[in-house]
Amino acid sequence: MTQAARPDGRGTYHDDFRLSITKALGDQLAQALTHLGRAPLAEQYLASLDERPGVYQLYLRGEFVYVGKADKSLPGRLANHLRKLSGRRNIDLRDVTFSCLYVDEDFSALAPEQLLISHHKEMGNIPWNNNGFGNKDPGRQRDSTVLKKNHFDVIFPIDLDRPVEGLEPGQVSLSSFLKALKSGLPYNFRYAEPPRPKSTFLTVSRAGLSADEAFRLVSEVLPETWQIAALMGYVIMYPDSPNEYKSAWRYYRSGKVLETEPEASPEEITQGDLLDADE
């Protein structure tokens, strides 16, 4: 059946033409990445990359899980992901691979990672995007949030048995120990300044202490009103004992450890729920 022409003739001898340049660019980026091979997310492979901006995709056991960007350095950005994943349970780094494209600075103004995200959203969900993987410290206001069951931190919680990098044996002030602990962990450790941190000392018995051992040591010298709470994705320390957090699974109080069952919402995260800090 022939569609009737409008009174002004639109649709017969004149009409609108719409070209989505951004969609075309996103499709081309995705196609270029698809044609690339994949390398293990490991230091020796990152060392061969140029210090240039670009976009990249991560894969877990061969399945596409994340798309991201590097404003300055692809190897630097990917190294951050490698370190973060090294501090998580339920994941084997040997199962994680990547591919990447260098992107000119002029092109970066078009937000190429957003073009890729839009492309992949049309193809289906992107498991780790908009799901907590790229998030930095969510801030104090999010500490009591109940995470949804498919949130990255619920599926891959932090590993407290992992050794803390850079801790040396000997006597050290609480202030210095907390700073070393924060920099030596592959996940965020946020804390308030405790009383007399420079005049309070603790003894590190050996190198290679696990995060669990380090937090036990700290809790022994804290006042009774203080606690350390291990949440699903990071650790916090505040003078709010015995306050409880819905996503916490371990507390350190006065040298004692309390295990608990974290809450998780039965609902799943949708694309509009979260916005990654790097997207």
Backbone as JSON, one array per atom type, in Angstrom:
{
  "sequence": "MTQAARPDGRGTYHDDFRLSITKALGDQLAQALTHLGRAPLAEQYLASLDERPGVYQLYLRGEFVYVGKADKSLPGRLANHLRKLSGRRNIDLRDVTFSCLYVDEDFSALAPEQLLISHHKEMGNIPWNNNGFGNKDPGRQRDSTVLKKNHFDVIFPIDLDRPVEGLEPGQVSLSSFLKALKSGLPYNFRYAEPPRPKSTFLTVSRAGLSADEAFRLVSEVLPETWQIAALMGYVIMYPDSPNEYKSAWRYYRSGKVLETEPEASPEEITQGDLLDADE",
  "N": [[0.85, -1.2, 0.0], [0.65, 2.14, -0.94], [2.04, 4.9, 0.74], [0.27, 7.8, 1.58], [1.0, 11.02, 0.33], [2.09, 13.85, 2.22], [0.41, 17.04, 2.66], [2.27, 19.08, 2.11], [3.99, 17.86, 0.45], [6.08, 16.51, 1.61], [8.06, 13.66, 1.91], [7.65, 12.78, -0.6], [8.89, 14.36, -2.79], [10.67, 15.78, -1.26], [12.49, 15.42, 1.8], [13.67, 14.54, 5.15], [17.07, 13.77, 5.92], [18.86, 11.69, 7.99], [21.87, 11.22, 9.53], [23.74, 9.29, 11.61], [26.58, 10.06, 12.81], [28.07, 9.55, 15.1], [27.19, 6.99, 15.84], [28.12, 5.52, 13.67], [30.88, 5.85, 14.01], [31.21, 4.56, 16.48], [30.52, 1.94, 15.76], [32.6, 1.38, 13.98], [34.83, 1.54, 15.67], [34.29, -0.62, 17.41], [34.37, -2.72, 15.57], [37.04, -2.59, 14.76], [38.34, -3.29, 17.16], [37.37, -5.85, 17.47], [38.67, -7.2, 15.45], [41.2, -7.39, 16.41], [43.68, -9.35, 18.17], [43.8, -10.9, 21.45], [45.41, -10.2, 24.52], [46.94, -11.52, 27.5], [46.08, -9.98, 30.6], [48.6, -8.88, 31.9], [51.77, -7.95, 33.36], [54.02, -8.14, 31.6], [52.92, -7.94, 29.07], [51.63, -5.48, 29.14], [53.82, -3.85, 29.32], [54.76, -3.64, 26.75], [53.16, -1.87, 25.46], [52.44, 1.36, 24.01], [52.9, 4.57, 25.55], [50.29, 6.06, 25.35], [47.09, 7.69, 24.76], [43.84, 6.04, 24.62], [41.37, 3.49, 23.83], [39.94, 0.53, 25.3], [39.16, -2.97, 25.72], [38.03, -5.41, 28.04], [38.17, -8.89, 28.8], [36.73, -11.78, 30.24], [37.47, -15.03, 30.77], [37.2, -15.33, 28.03], [34.85, -14.0, 27.45], [33.35, -10.91, 26.66], [33.53, -8.17, 28.89], [33.96, -5.52, 29.71], [34.38, -2.09, 28.77], [36.6, 0.59, 28.36], [38.44, 3.72, 28.79], [41.56, 5.44, 28.3], [42.89, 8.38, 29.19], [45.47, 9.38, 29.06], [47.46, 7.32, 29.25], [47.48, 4.14, 28.05], [48.8, 1.69, 28.98], [49.17, 2.42, 31.67], [46.55, 2.78, 32.63], [45.45, 0.23, 32.26], [47.14, -1.19, 33.91], [46.26, -0.3, 36.39], [43.77, -1.58, 36.51], [44.66, -4.23, 36.53], [45.96, -4.35, 39.01], [43.8, -3.83, 40.73], [42.12, -6.06, 40.23], [43.76, -8.04, 41.17], [43.39, -8.04, 43.86], [41.02, -9.29, 44.44], [38.54, -11.76, 45.22], [37.36, -14.89, 43.83], [38.18, -14.72, 41.21], [40.46, -15.43, 38.62], [43.44, -14.2, 37.55], [44.64, -15.15, 35.28], [42.61, -15.67, 33.61], [41.8, -13.32, 32.51], [41.8, -11.11, 29.81], [42.81, -8.67, 27.29], [42.22, -6.14, 24.76], [43.23, -3.35, 22.76], [43.03, 0.03, 21.44], [44.91, 2.68, 20.12], [44.14, 6.1, 20.37], [43.83, 9.17, 18.73], [44.45, 12.43, 20.12], [42.69, 14.44, 19.23], [40.46, 12.98, 18.52], [39.65, 12.01, 20.94], [38.01, 13.88, 22.09], [35.51, 13.26, 21.26], [34.62, 11.37, 22.97], [35.3, 8.42, 22.79], [35.0, 6.03, 24.25], [32.4, 6.15, 25.14], [31.06, 5.93, 22.75], [31.64, 3.29, 22.15], [30.43, 2.03, 24.31], [27.74, 2.64, 23.82], [27.42, 1.24, 21.45], [27.78, -1.44, 22.32], [25.72, -1.67, 24.14], [23.53, -1.8, 22.51], [23.92, -4.31, 21.52], [23.62, -5.86, 23.71], [23.92, -6.45, 27.28], [26.66, -4.98, 29.16], [28.67, -6.5, 31.27], [30.46, -5.43, 33.35], [30.48, -2.68, 33.1], [28.89, 0.26, 34.31], [28.45, -0.98, 36.73], [29.95, -0.93, 38.99], [32.64, -1.68, 38.69], [34.49, 0.19, 37.59], [34.4, 2.16, 39.47], [35.67, 4.66, 41.69], [36.53, 5.59, 45.06], [33.45, 5.45, 46.6], [32.57, 7.19, 48.53], [31.63, 8.44, 51.8], [28.85, 8.56, 52.12], [27.86, 6.4, 50.77], [28.49, 4.14, 52.17], [26.66, 2.62, 53.6], [25.07, 1.42, 51.75], [22.99, -1.05, 50.26], [24.09, -3.5, 48.21], [23.31, -4.59, 44.9], [22.61, -7.88, 43.59], [24.13, -8.53, 41.35], [26.2, -6.79, 41.37], [29.57, -5.7, 40.9], [31.26, -5.83, 43.19], [29.93, -7.64, 44.82], [30.02, -10.03, 43.42], [32.76, -10.3, 43.08], [34.31, -9.99, 45.72], [36.55, -8.19, 48.0], [39.86, -9.38, 48.8], [41.04, -10.34, 51.76], [43.1, -11.92, 52.55], [45.26, -11.47, 51.04], [48.69, -10.54, 50.73], [50.03, -7.47, 52.03], [51.51, -4.95, 50.18], [54.77, -3.6, 50.63], [54.99, -3.41, 53.44], [57.18, -3.37, 56.13], [59.11, -5.26, 58.54], [59.33, -4.4, 62.07], [59.25, -1.69, 64.51], [56.73, 0.76, 64.31], [55.05, 3.88, 63.86], [51.55, 4.41, 64.4], [50.4, 6.19, 62.62], [52.19, 6.17, 60.39], [51.98, 3.49, 59.71], [49.31, 3.21, 58.92], [49.27, 4.8, 56.63], [51.07, 3.38, 55.01], [49.66, 1.02, 54.79], [47.38, 1.83, 53.41], [48.47, 2.58, 50.91], [49.52, 0.18, 50.11], [47.52, -1.62, 49.55], [45.37, -3.21, 47.15], [42.83, -2.27, 46.94], [40.46, 0.2, 48.07], [41.16, 1.89, 51.11], [39.72, 3.64, 53.47], [39.91, 6.02, 56.05], [39.37, 7.64, 59.24], [41.36, 9.99, 61.07], [42.93, 8.59, 63.79], [43.13, 9.0, 67.46], [46.16, 10.42, 68.69], [48.03, 9.41, 66.66], [50.73, 9.57, 65.9], [52.17, 9.13, 68.17], [51.47, 6.67, 69.0], [52.46, 3.35, 68.85], [53.12, 0.36, 66.99], [54.1, -3.07, 66.49], [55.49, -4.63, 63.77], [55.75, -7.87, 62.97], [56.84, -9.35, 60.89], [57.7, -9.36, 57.37], [55.35, -9.28, 54.64], [52.79, -9.42, 55.73], [49.34, -10.26, 55.78], [46.36, -8.54, 54.64], [44.33, -8.98, 56.46], [45.76, -9.69, 58.81], [47.11, -7.3, 59.21], [45.03, -5.48, 59.72], [44.0, -6.55, 62.06], [46.13, -6.03, 63.75], [46.15, -3.23, 63.81], [43.65, -2.73, 64.97], [44.05, -3.51, 67.58], [45.31, -1.43, 68.88], [43.6, 0.66, 68.78], [41.14, 2.9, 70.23], [38.26, 1.75, 72.17], [35.91, 2.62, 71.03], [36.34, 2.65, 68.36], [36.35, 1.08, 65.11], [37.15, -1.26, 62.49], [35.83, -1.86, 59.37], [35.27, -4.27, 56.99], [34.02, -3.97, 53.95], [32.18, -5.1, 51.04], [33.59, -4.13, 48.83], [35.65, -2.46, 49.7], [37.55, -1.06, 52.49], [36.89, 0.43, 55.65], [37.56, 2.72, 58.37], [36.47, 3.96, 61.36], [35.38, 5.97, 64.22], [32.93, 4.58, 65.22], [31.96, 2.3, 66.42], [29.51, 0.25, 68.03], [28.44, 0.35, 65.39], [26.85, -0.95, 62.46], [27.33, -2.05, 59.08], [25.58, -2.55, 56.06], [26.73, -3.89, 53.9], [28.95, -5.05, 54.96], [31.28, -7.64, 55.79], [33.12, -8.39, 57.61], [34.34, -7.39, 60.79], [36.69, -5.51, 62.73], [37.43, -5.16, 65.99], [38.87, -3.84, 68.77], [41.03, -5.66, 68.66], [39.71, -8.01, 68.2], [37.89, -10.2, 65.99], [34.98, -10.07, 64.08], [32.8, -11.96, 62.28], [30.36, -11.57, 59.73], [27.25, -11.73, 57.89], [26.92, -10.28, 54.83], [24.43, -8.07, 53.47], [22.54, -8.38, 50.46], [20.84, -7.11, 47.72], [18.09, -8.72, 46.11], [17.54, -7.82, 43.61], [18.73, -6.93, 40.32], [21.37, -4.93, 38.94], [20.61, -2.37, 36.66], [21.2, -0.75, 33.49], [20.87, 1.96, 34.0], [21.29, 2.37, 36.69], [23.81, 2.83, 37.93], [26.66, 4.97, 37.52], [29.73, 4.71, 36.26], [32.78, 5.97, 37.62], [34.75, 6.47, 35.77], [33.54, 6.8, 33.37]],
  "CA": [[0.0, 0.0, 0.0], [1.45, 3.35, -1.05], [1.74, 5.88, 1.76], [-0.21, 9.06, 1.02], [1.91, 12.14, 0.52], [1.59, 14.93, 3.05], [0.0, 18.19, 1.84], [3.4, 19.89, 1.66], [4.83, 17.06, -0.43], [7.16, 15.84, 2.32], [8.03, 12.22, 1.73], [7.57, 12.47, -2.03], [10.02, 14.96, -3.49], [11.64, 16.31, -0.29], [12.37, 14.75, 3.1], [14.85, 14.68, 6.0], [18.08, 12.7, 5.94], [19.53, 11.66, 9.29], [23.08, 10.4, 9.57], [24.32, 9.23, 12.95], [28.03, 9.92, 12.7], [28.59, 8.93, 16.32], [26.93, 5.55, 15.78], [29.05, 4.95, 12.69], [32.2, 5.79, 14.63], [31.17, 3.5, 17.49], [30.54, 0.65, 15.07], [33.94, 1.19, 13.43], [35.72, 1.23, 16.79], [34.0, -1.98, 17.86], [34.85, -3.63, 14.55], [38.5, -2.6, 14.82], [38.74, -4.05, 18.34], [37.01, -7.25, 17.23], [39.67, -7.79, 14.56], [42.46, -7.55, 17.13], [43.82, -10.47, 19.08], [43.7, -10.56, 22.87], [46.6, -10.54, 25.29], [46.68, -11.62, 28.94], [46.25, -8.76, 31.38], [49.79, -9.18, 32.7], [52.75, -6.87, 33.27], [54.9, -8.23, 30.44], [52.2, -7.49, 27.89], [51.4, -4.05, 29.29], [55.1, -3.16, 29.11], [55.0, -3.46, 25.32], [52.24, -0.86, 24.94], [52.9, 2.75, 23.97], [52.3, 5.49, 26.53], [49.39, 6.9, 24.56], [45.68, 7.53, 25.11], [43.12, 5.11, 23.77], [40.24, 2.74, 24.38], [40.29, -0.88, 25.48], [38.11, -3.88, 26.16], [38.46, -6.51, 28.88], [37.44, -10.15, 28.61], [36.89, -12.76, 31.31], [37.26, -16.37, 30.2], [36.81, -15.19, 26.63], [33.62, -13.23, 27.3], [33.51, -9.46, 26.79], [32.93, -7.72, 30.15], [34.15, -4.11, 30.07], [35.03, -1.18, 27.84], [37.06, 1.77, 29.07], [39.32, 4.64, 28.08], [42.73, 5.97, 28.99], [43.08, 9.74, 28.68], [46.89, 9.66, 28.85], [48.33, 6.14, 29.1], [46.8, 2.84, 28.05], [49.39, 0.74, 29.92], [48.93, 2.86, 33.04], [45.16, 2.52, 32.98], [45.27, -1.22, 32.34], [47.86, -1.63, 35.11], [45.36, -0.05, 37.52], [42.8, -2.67, 36.53], [45.37, -5.44, 36.93], [46.17, -4.29, 40.46], [42.51, -3.97, 41.4], [41.64, -7.43, 40.12], [44.63, -8.92, 41.96], [42.94, -8.03, 45.24], [39.64, -9.77, 44.48], [38.28, -13.2, 45.26], [36.5, -15.49, 42.79], [38.66, -14.4, 39.86], [41.82, -15.84, 38.32], [43.98, -13.23, 36.59], [44.98, -15.83, 34.03], [41.39, -15.72, 32.79], [41.48, -11.96, 32.07], [42.57, -10.66, 28.65], [42.44, -7.33, 26.83], [42.64, -5.6, 23.47], [43.15, -1.89, 22.87], [43.3, 0.87, 20.27], [45.38, 4.03, 20.39], [43.21, 7.09, 19.82], [44.41, 10.51, 18.67], [43.88, 13.37, 21.09], [41.55, 15.14, 18.63], [39.33, 12.07, 18.52], [39.22, 11.76, 22.31], [36.95, 14.83, 22.43], [34.23, 12.63, 20.91], [34.33, 10.34, 23.98], [35.21, 7.14, 22.08], [34.51, 4.93, 25.09], [30.94, 6.23, 25.16], [30.61, 5.39, 21.48], [31.72, 1.83, 22.27], [29.4, 1.6, 25.26], [26.46, 2.71, 23.12], [27.4, 0.13, 20.49], [27.6, -2.71, 23.01], [24.39, -1.69, 24.76], [22.6, -2.27, 21.48], [24.16, -5.73, 21.33], [23.31, -6.55, 24.96], [24.49, -5.85, 28.48], [28.1, -5.02, 29.38], [28.61, -6.91, 32.67], [31.19, -4.65, 34.35], [30.2, -1.25, 32.96], [27.73, 0.67, 35.11], [28.23, -2.06, 37.68], [30.84, -0.82, 40.13], [34.04, -2.04, 38.46], [35.33, 1.36, 37.37], [34.2, 3.17, 40.51], [36.66, 4.99, 42.7], [35.9, 5.59, 46.38], [32.09, 5.97, 46.46], [32.31, 8.22, 49.52], [31.03, 8.03, 53.07], [27.39, 8.44, 52.03], [27.51, 5.11, 50.15], [28.98, 3.02, 52.97], [25.55, 1.81, 54.1], [24.27, 0.98, 50.62], [22.82, -2.49, 50.01], [24.46, -3.73, 46.82], [22.49, -5.55, 44.17], [23.28, -9.18, 43.55], [25.09, -8.64, 40.25], [27.22, -5.74, 41.5], [30.92, -6.24, 40.8], [31.82, -6.12, 44.51], [29.25, -8.81, 45.37], [30.53, -11.2, 42.7], [34.21, -10.38, 43.29], [34.64, -9.2, 46.91], [37.97, -7.99, 48.28], [40.59, -10.51, 49.37], [41.78, -9.91, 52.95], [44.24, -12.81, 52.76], [46.34, -11.04, 50.15], [49.75, -9.78, 51.43], [50.07, -6.02, 51.81], [52.79, -4.56, 49.6], [55.55, -2.52, 51.23], [55.08, -3.41, 54.91], [58.46, -3.9, 56.6], [59.1, -5.59, 59.97], [59.9, -3.42, 62.98], [58.3, -0.83, 65.22], [56.32, 1.86, 63.45], [53.93, 4.64, 64.41], [50.24, 4.09, 63.82], [50.21, 7.08, 61.48], [52.96, 5.66, 59.25], [51.47, 2.18, 59.34], [48.05, 3.4, 58.19], [49.61, 5.31, 55.3], [51.65, 2.27, 54.25], [48.58, 0.07, 54.54], [46.52, 2.41, 52.37], [49.15, 2.54, 49.61], [49.91, -1.19, 49.78], [46.36, -2.45, 49.25], [44.83, -3.03, 45.79], [41.48, -1.73, 47.05], [40.46, 1.42, 48.86], [41.09, 1.87, 52.57], [39.42, 5.01, 53.9], [39.87, 6.05, 57.51], [39.51, 8.89, 59.98], [42.6, 10.04, 61.84], [42.68, 8.18, 65.19], [43.82, 9.82, 68.46], [47.6, 10.26, 68.91], [48.56, 8.43, 65.7], [52.18, 9.62, 65.79], [52.78, 8.67, 69.43], [51.04, 5.28, 69.21], [53.33, 2.48, 68.05], [52.82, -1.07, 66.9], [55.25, -3.84, 66.03], [55.26, -5.52, 62.63], [56.61, -9.01, 63.28], [57.49, -9.89, 59.7], [57.22, -8.84, 56.09], [54.35, -10.12, 53.99], [51.54, -9.54, 56.48], [48.12, -10.16, 54.98], [45.51, -7.42, 55.04], [43.63, -9.4, 57.68], [46.7, -9.58, 59.93], [47.41, -5.88, 59.42], [43.87, -4.83, 60.35], [43.95, -7.03, 63.45], [47.18, -5.32, 64.47], [45.69, -1.85, 64.01], [42.5, -2.69, 65.88], [44.51, -3.73, 68.95], [45.78, -0.18, 69.49], [42.56, 1.68, 68.65], [40.19, 2.98, 71.35], [37.13, 0.82, 72.08], [34.82, 3.17, 70.2], [36.74, 2.58, 66.96], [36.27, -0.23, 64.46], [37.49, -1.38, 61.07], [34.79, -2.64, 58.71], [35.57, -4.73, 55.64], [32.83, -4.04, 53.11], [32.39, -5.99, 49.9], [34.52, -3.6, 47.85], [36.69, -1.64, 50.29], [37.64, -1.14, 53.95], [36.78, 1.74, 56.3], [37.9, 2.75, 59.8], [35.88, 5.15, 61.96], [34.99, 5.81, 65.64], [31.48, 4.39, 65.24], [31.61, 0.98, 66.94], [29.32, -0.97, 67.23], [27.6, 0.57, 64.21], [27.01, -2.0, 61.46], [27.12, -1.67, 57.68], [24.82, -3.61, 55.4], [27.55, -4.68, 52.98], [30.15, -5.51, 55.66], [31.36, -9.08, 56.06], [34.05, -8.62, 58.71], [34.66, -6.23, 61.62], [37.82, -5.62, 63.64], [37.14, -4.32, 67.15], [39.73, -4.08, 69.95], [41.83, -6.86, 68.45], [38.85, -9.16, 67.93], [37.31, -10.24, 64.65], [33.58, -10.49, 64.04], [32.33, -12.29, 60.94], [28.93, -11.31, 59.55], [26.74, -12.02, 56.55], [26.5, -9.03, 54.2], [23.15, -8.06, 52.77], [22.59, -8.12, 49.02], [19.5, -7.01, 47.16], [17.81, -9.74, 45.1], [17.41, -7.19, 42.31], [19.96, -6.78, 39.55], [21.66, -3.59, 38.46], [20.29, -2.09, 35.27], [22.14, 0.2, 32.89], [20.7, 3.31, 34.51], [21.44, 2.44, 38.14], [25.1, 3.37, 38.36], [27.5, 5.59, 36.5], [31.12, 4.53, 36.67], [33.53, 7.22, 37.76], [35.62, 6.69, 34.62], [32.76, 6.78, 32.14]],
  "C": [[0.88, 1.24, 0.0], [1.02, 4.37, -0.01], [1.36, 7.21, 1.12], [0.77, 10.17, 1.33], [1.26, 13.19, 1.41], [1.26, 16.13, 2.17], [1.17, 19.01, 1.32], [4.35, 19.11, 0.77], [5.95, 16.34, 0.26], [7.0, 14.33, 2.21], [7.91, 11.81, 0.28], [8.78, 13.05, -2.77], [10.97, 15.74, -2.58], [11.39, 15.65, 1.06], [13.66, 14.98, 3.88], [15.78, 13.49, 5.82], [18.82, 12.79, 7.26], [20.71, 10.69, 9.24], [23.64, 10.44, 10.98], [25.81, 8.97, 12.83], [28.59, 9.21, 13.92], [28.35, 7.42, 16.32], [27.88, 4.87, 14.8], [30.45, 4.83, 13.27], [32.27, 4.68, 15.68], [31.24, 2.13, 16.86], [31.93, 0.35, 14.51], [34.95, 0.86, 14.53], [35.54, -0.21, 17.25], [34.52, -3.01, 16.86], [36.37, -3.74, 14.58], [39.01, -3.41, 16.01], [38.46, -5.54, 18.15], [38.06, -7.95, 16.38], [41.03, -7.98, 15.23], [42.48, -8.86, 17.91], [43.68, -9.99, 20.51], [44.95, -11.03, 23.59], [46.22, -10.68, 26.76], [46.9, -10.28, 29.63], [47.37, -9.02, 32.38], [50.86, -8.14, 32.41], [53.6, -6.94, 32.01], [54.23, -7.78, 29.16], [51.9, -5.99, 27.96], [52.67, -3.26, 29.02], [55.38, -2.89, 27.64], [54.1, -2.4, 24.69], [52.87, 0.52, 24.94], [52.19, 3.57, 25.04], [51.44, 6.51, 25.79], [47.96, 6.71, 25.02], [45.0, 6.54, 24.18], [41.93, 4.49, 24.47], [40.63, 1.27, 24.45], [39.06, -1.68, 25.88], [38.74, -4.99, 26.99], [37.56, -7.72, 28.65], [37.74, -11.07, 29.8], [36.49, -14.13, 30.77], [36.68, -16.29, 28.79], [35.57, -14.36, 26.39], [33.88, -11.74, 27.53], [32.8, -8.97, 28.05], [33.03, -6.21, 30.38], [34.81, -3.34, 28.93], [35.41, 0.08, 28.61], [37.97, 2.62, 28.21], [40.52, 4.98, 28.95], [43.01, 7.34, 28.39], [44.54, 10.03, 28.34], [47.7, 8.41, 28.51], [47.52, 4.86, 29.16], [47.46, 1.84, 29.01], [49.17, 1.12, 31.38], [47.52, 2.54, 33.5], [44.91, 1.02, 33.15], [46.01, -1.8, 33.55], [47.02, -1.39, 36.36], [44.32, -1.16, 37.64], [43.45, -3.98, 36.99], [45.56, -5.47, 38.44], [44.85, -4.48, 41.21], [42.03, -5.42, 41.38], [42.48, -8.4, 40.94], [44.2, -9.0, 43.42], [41.51, -8.52, 45.41], [39.58, -11.29, 44.55], [37.42, -13.61, 44.06], [36.93, -15.14, 41.38], [40.12, -14.82, 39.75], [42.36, -14.91, 37.24], [44.37, -13.86, 35.26], [43.79, -15.92, 33.08], [41.03, -14.36, 32.19], [42.4, -11.56, 30.91], [42.07, -9.28, 28.21], [42.83, -7.13, 25.38], [42.47, -4.1, 23.54], [43.48, -1.21, 21.55], [43.84, 2.21, 20.74], [44.46, 5.02, 19.69], [43.88, 8.46, 19.85], [43.71, 11.44, 19.64], [42.67, 14.11, 20.52], [40.29, 14.28, 18.68], [38.78, 11.85, 19.92], [38.11, 12.72, 22.75], [35.57, 14.27, 22.11], [33.84, 11.53, 21.88], [34.2, 8.96, 23.34], [34.71, 5.99, 22.93], [32.99, 4.94, 25.19], [30.35, 5.71, 23.85], [30.6, 3.86, 21.53], [30.64, 1.31, 23.22], [28.03, 1.59, 24.59], [26.32, 1.55, 22.13], [27.09, -1.19, 21.21], [26.26, -2.8, 23.73], [23.34, -2.18, 23.76], [22.72, -3.78, 21.28], [23.78, -6.54, 22.57], [24.02, -5.87, 26.11], [26.01, -5.95, 28.49], [28.28, -5.3, 30.87], [29.28, -5.98, 33.68], [31.01, -3.15, 34.21], [28.92, -0.91, 33.7], [27.4, -0.34, 36.2], [29.25, -2.05, 38.81], [32.3, -1.12, 39.86], [34.93, -0.82, 38.33], [35.25, 2.39, 38.47], [35.44, 3.4, 41.36], [35.95, 4.96, 44.05], [34.51, 6.2, 46.27], [31.75, 7.05, 47.47], [31.53, 7.7, 50.72], [29.53, 7.79, 52.97], [26.95, 7.11, 51.44], [27.89, 3.91, 51.01], [27.86, 2.09, 53.44], [24.65, 1.27, 52.99], [24.18, -0.55, 50.57], [23.07, -2.72, 48.52], [23.53, -4.76, 46.17], [23.31, -6.79, 43.83], [24.27, -9.34, 42.4], [26.11, -7.51, 40.25], [28.6, -6.38, 41.5], [31.48, -6.66, 42.15], [31.16, -7.33, 45.17], [29.81, -10.08, 44.72], [32.01, -11.42, 42.97], [34.61, -9.53, 44.5], [36.15, -9.13, 47.15], [38.57, -9.2, 48.99], [41.44, -10.02, 50.54], [42.97, -10.81, 53.25], [45.44, -12.43, 51.89], [47.39, -10.27, 50.95], [49.7, -8.3, 51.06], [51.46, -5.65, 51.29], [53.46, -3.47, 50.43], [55.63, -2.48, 52.73], [56.38, -4.09, 55.33], [58.38, -4.21, 58.09], [59.78, -4.52, 60.81], [58.82, -2.62, 63.68], [58.0, 0.4, 64.38], [55.15, 2.59, 64.11], [52.64, 4.24, 63.7], [50.0, 4.94, 62.58], [50.92, 6.55, 60.24], [52.42, 4.33, 58.77], [50.19, 2.31, 58.52], [48.32, 3.9, 56.77], [50.19, 4.21, 54.42], [50.59, 1.24, 53.88], [47.69, 0.56, 53.4], [47.17, 2.29, 50.99], [49.48, 1.11, 49.17], [48.76, -2.12, 49.45], [45.85, -2.19, 47.84], [43.36, -2.61, 45.79], [41.51, -0.57, 48.03], [40.37, 1.14, 50.36], [40.93, 3.31, 53.02], [39.29, 5.03, 55.42], [39.92, 7.47, 58.04], [40.8, 8.83, 60.78], [42.32, 9.67, 63.3], [43.44, 9.07, 66.17], [45.31, 9.44, 68.56], [48.24, 9.26, 67.94], [50.09, 8.42, 65.61], [52.89, 9.15, 67.05], [52.31, 7.27, 69.82], [51.84, 4.38, 68.28], [52.82, 1.05, 68.06], [54.02, -1.77, 66.28], [54.83, -4.78, 64.91], [56.25, -6.67, 62.76], [57.4, -9.52, 62.08], [56.96, -9.19, 58.45], [56.16, -9.78, 55.53], [53.08, -10.33, 54.79], [50.35, -9.46, 55.52], [47.33, -8.95, 55.45], [44.77, -7.75, 56.33], [44.52, -9.25, 58.9], [46.99, -8.12, 60.25], [46.25, -5.17, 60.12], [43.68, -5.3, 61.79], [44.94, -6.25, 64.31], [46.75, -3.88, 64.78], [44.58, -1.8, 65.05], [42.91, -2.87, 67.35], [44.91, -2.44, 69.65], [44.75, 0.95, 69.36], [41.7, 1.74, 69.91], [38.97, 2.09, 71.11], [36.02, 1.32, 71.17], [35.14, 3.11, 68.7], [36.56, 1.16, 66.42], [36.75, -0.12, 63.01], [36.45, -2.3, 60.45], [35.23, -2.98, 57.29], [34.26, -4.87, 54.89], [33.14, -4.92, 51.9], [33.48, -5.48, 48.95], [35.66, -2.78, 48.41], [36.62, -1.73, 51.81], [37.58, 0.28, 54.52], [37.12, 1.62, 57.78], [37.41, 4.06, 60.4], [35.55, 4.89, 63.44], [33.48, 5.65, 65.78], [31.08, 2.99, 65.7], [30.52, 1.12, 68.0], [28.39, -0.79, 66.03], [27.88, -0.51, 63.16], [26.65, -1.48, 60.08], [26.52, -2.85, 56.93], [25.66, -4.47, 54.46], [28.85, -5.17, 53.63], [30.11, -7.02, 55.87], [32.38, -9.42, 57.14], [34.3, -7.31, 59.44], [35.88, -6.54, 62.48], [37.58, -4.62, 64.77], [38.01, -4.74, 68.33], [40.5, -5.39, 69.83], [41.03, -8.11, 68.16], [38.22, -9.04, 66.55], [35.89, -10.78, 64.73], [33.18, -10.73, 62.59], [30.82, -12.04, 60.87], [28.54, -11.6, 58.12], [26.27, -10.72, 55.9], [25.15, -9.17, 53.51], [23.39, -7.8, 51.28], [21.16, -8.1, 48.5], [19.28, -8.1, 46.13], [17.68, -9.15, 43.69], [18.77, -7.09, 41.63], [20.12, -5.33, 39.12], [21.25, -3.48, 37.0], [21.23, -1.0, 34.77], [22.03, 1.59, 33.5], [20.96, 3.47, 35.99], [22.7, 3.16, 38.59], [25.79, 4.04, 37.19], [28.92, 5.49, 36.97], [31.86, 5.86, 36.68], [34.39, 7.51, 36.54], [34.85, 6.7, 33.32], [32.02, 8.08, 31.94]]
}
